[in-house]
Amino acid sequence: MKHILLIGAGKSSSSLIDYLKQKSEAEDLHIVIVDKNLKLAKKIAGSHPHFDLKNIDIFDEQIRAELIQESDLVISMLPARFHMQVALDALKYGKHMVTASYISPELKALDDRIKEKNLVFMNEIGLDPGIDHMSAMRVIHHIQKQGGKMLLFESFTGGLVAPESDDNLWHYKFTWNPRNVVVAGQGGVAKFLHAGKFKYIPYNKLFRRTELLDIDGYGRFEGYANRDSLKYQKIYGLENVSTLYRGTIRRVGFSRAWNVFVQLGMTDDTYIMEDSENMTKRDFINAFLPYSPSDSVELKLRYYLKIDQDDELWLKLEELDLFDGQTKIGLKNATPAQILQKILEDKWTLKPDDKDMIVMYHKFGYELNGEQKQIDSQLVVKGEDQTYTAMAKTVGLPVGIAALKILKGEIQTPGVQLPITPEVYAPILKELEDYGIIFNEKEVPFQCYNPNTVAG
C-alpha cells in the first residue's frame, strides 16, 4: 500500500480528493488528509476505508514530522508561504512532494540535496502555473521537432464565472483565494517582451494596459500582464523570440473598473486603518477622498476619477453597495486590501449551483521553411457547482495525477521540478483529456509584428 499525506483541504482540493478516492482501491492507496477545517474533505471522502481525516495543527513540528515519516509522498495544498516547512521535513525523511505553487528561491536552493536522495519535488503542477506550462511545452516542442523557430509566445489564463451564472455587471465571481485577486500585480513591475522591445508596466498603470482576446464560442475578453513574463524565457527555451507575454484573462471592462480601487489605494495591504471595525462601506470610500464641507462621497469620487454618472463603470461601483452608510464592515485592525476583500466576498461568492469557468489561451508564432506560421490553442472548462468548480478541477487533477505517477515510478527525474519535460507533461495531459480538459489547437494567420519594420 502507498501512503499519501494531503495537507490542506480548502476550496481547490475537492477534485483532488475525489480523484484520489476514485483511484484508491485500484492503486492500493491510503490517504491521510490534515486540515483544521475538514468540512469539504468529509463531504467528499466521508468514511471511505482508504481515507483517514485528521483535524490537527500541521504546524506542530512533532505531529507534522510523524505524519510525513508515515507517508510515501506529501501533497501540500497550503498557502505557498508554508511549503518550506513541509519541504524541509519531506527532505529530512526522504519523501516525495507535490505542490501547485511557484518554486520559491528557498525551495530551489534545496535542489542538490533533493537529488542526492533521489526524490521528486514536483511544483507548479496546478492550473496556472501547471496546465499552462504543460500545454505550452507540448506545442513548443512539437514546433521545434519539425525544425521550426519560435518567434512569439503569448499565454493568458483566467478564472471566471460561466455565462449561465453571470449575474453581475463585473461578469466576475471568486473561484479561488480572494486575497490573491485583490493584491494581484503588486510587489513589482510587469515585465514582458513585445516586437523585440522590453516593456514595463508599473502597478498603478497595470489595469489600463490590456489586450483584447476572442475565445471561440464565448466572445471577447481582455488580458492584463502578469508580473514577470520573462522568467520563463530560458526555461521554455524561448531566448530568441521577439514577443513573450503572459497575462490574466477577465471580461472586457473589468480592468478599467478595478483600476478605480488601485488608484484610490484600496488594494494596499501594507498598513492598518484606524477604527476599521466601525467603518461602513461609505466611510471606507470616503477615507481615500479629499475633504469637502458640501460635496457628497459620490460627487467627490466621480470628480476625483472623472467618472460620468451614466458610465457603466459607475454602475459597477453602485452594484457593490459601496456607498452604504449604515452597515458596518466589521473587520478589526484591517488593511485596505482586507476591507475591500470583505466587501467583494459579500457580492462575488459563488452561489451553491453557480458554475465557474476556466479560460486559457496560448499563441505560438514560429517560422518553418521560410514561412511564418501561428498556432492558437484554447481551453475552456466549466465547473459543476460551488464545490466541484472548474478551478478545483484544473488545479487538483494535475496534482493528483502527478502524485500517482511519481509513486508508480513513471516520473523519476529527481530534484525540484517544473512539469516542462515530455516525461511529465505527455501522460498528464493525456489523462486530463479523460476529464474534459482538452485544448482546441488550430493554425491561424501569423499576427506577430516584425521588429525590423514596425516602430517599437
Phi, psi and omega in degrees: 000137177262138185249123178246132173255116178255114181257113181106123181227054180275197187302326185278001186260358186300310182289329176296312179297318180296320179298312180297326177296315180299323186268350193299319183285311182296324182265001179055061183254147167238120186245123174257125179249127183239127176194157174286334179239107184257017184302311181294316181298319179295323180297322185267310184277328180057227180256032181302135185295341181269002182244146174226113183261129184235119178268081184223169181272107182291347180273359169285113189301320182292316179296315181299316180299317180296317181294318181292322178298329182277356184255165171260332182210141180247129171253121178255114174252022176287164169305146189305327185293347182259356185298325186297324179298320178289318183298319181296321177290320179299320177294313182303319185259007173071047181242144174292160181214144178227134173221161176261003188267164175297149177286122178275157176302324181294320178290318179301327181294343179272359190306312183297318181292324178292320177295323179300327180268004178058042180256150174256119172248094183270128181233171177052047185239035175256236179265291179219091017271147176149269179300328177299314178301309188294314181292325179291314183293329177299316180286317180300314179296323177297316179296315182293326179295329177283350184098010180283154179247120181291134179244330188212139169216122174233142183218131182227141176220143176213139170260114190230181173263140180292151183307322183288347178245011182275102184231025174224162186290340179279345184054045185207143169216157181288128177241357176211196186305113182300328180301319181296330177290315184295321184261010182304135176090352181277166175086014178164178181263145174284128183236134177203177182239127180225121178050043176082002182244137173284133182236148183223135178233115176291159184304321184289351178245356191301319188271007173248008177239086185242159178242138181272140182228144176245124179253124184306123176085353185231359173088206189261140177230174174232155177230138172245155191290138169287169189297312183220097179283344187278345186295338181260006182301310180286320182299320180277353183072039184245035184299336186254009179286154178266340179226127177217114188214128174239134185216174179251136184265136170221167172290150183301131179102340180298312187296321178298319180289319179299328180300335176301314180295321180295313183293328178283337183096015185281350178262004182289133182241021189257353180212160181261138178272130181297141176055035185296331183293340181259004181285142164266172176300321180296319176299318181299310177300314185296333181298338182257004184249155179298154176287141173215131179287348186231327186282142177286166176300317180301313182294318179298318181293315180297320181290318184297319184252008176055056180250127176286152184293332180262009177290137179299333176301318179295321178295326176298317180294318179297324182299333179276003182057037184293344184255015176292119181257012185251312187278126178281142179291321171080025177252123181272139178051050185259149173277164175305317181298321180293321179293315178300317179302316180298317179299315183288323179298327178296337184250330191249013177283137179298135172285162185310322183258007178294147175248135174262179184210132174258132176235129175228140185216119175248144170240128178240113174256135183207166178243130180222123181054041177079003182245136178274130184229165177214139173243130172254135181234125184233141177228130172230125178232130178254145176279173179265319182194196183294335181269305181267077183276161174296326178297313179297323180295312185281341173272312189285322183296313177300323178298311181295317180297315180299317181301314181293322181290329174292314180298326182274359178079014179276339169243113190240338185301120185279163175115181176279114193241156164249154181275062187243005178254153179304326178306326183265306191285327185299306181290328181290314178298323179296316180290326178299330178298330178296341181253018175081012178264089190230130178271139174260109183251135181210151175277137179226164177301142181295132187240007185284140172286141174273114184296344180276344183239347183246134178298138183261000000 
